Amino acid sequence: MSDLSASVPTAVETAQAPAPVGPYNQAVRVGDLLFCSGQIALDPASGELVGGGDVEAETRQVLANLKAVLAAGGSSPERVVRTTVFLTDLADFARVNALYAEVFSGGVAPARACVQVAALPKGARVEIDAIATSA
């Protein structure tokens, strides 16, 4: 792994994922590591929340957004080493987990935390962030 103390952080951005809704980047690369901001189910083109309250539809969009950010940063789901899943209702865990497993089934599954939160931006029901290695 590269010496992180000598690395300059660089922003990663792509039009294939939603633009940030605040003062942050879609991802930041430091050396060989890619730190991806949490993704919610925003349509990249319109910036509107998709899914109509359906947690599975939201999760599919979240994972598509996250994959787009990973690709823009020179990475992929197979290179993800850590994720955090934020849910507004842990009763949705099994449905979200099934879709999550479809994306993170190649290679070593990432370390993960899953927490219930009181609310997420824009009324989303699920948010996922990630840390990955890059090529």
C-alpha positions, 0 to 999 in steps of 0.5 A: 500500500502507498504511503498515505502521509505523502498523498494529496487528497483528490476529488472524484466526481462523475455525472453518472451519480448524483451531484453532492447536496452539500459541501462534500465530494462524491469520493476522495482518493488518497493514495490507493484508497477511495473514500466514497460518500454516502449515496442515497436513491437520487436520480443522477439526471434529475436529482430527485429521490426515486423509489416512491418509498419502496426500500428495494427500489431505493436500494437498487438506485443507491447501489447503482450510484455507488458503483458509478462513483467507484468506477469514476475513482478507478475501483469496483465493488470487488475492491470495496473493503468497508461499507456502512449501511444506514436504514431508517427502519431496521425491519428493512434489513433483510430486503436491503441485505439481499440486494447488497449481497448481489453487488458485494458477492465477488471476492471477499465481502467487505467489512460492514456496519449497519445502523438505524438512523432517525432520518436521512437526507431528502426522506431517503430510507437507505444510504450506503457509503464505502471505502475501497482500494483503487487500481 
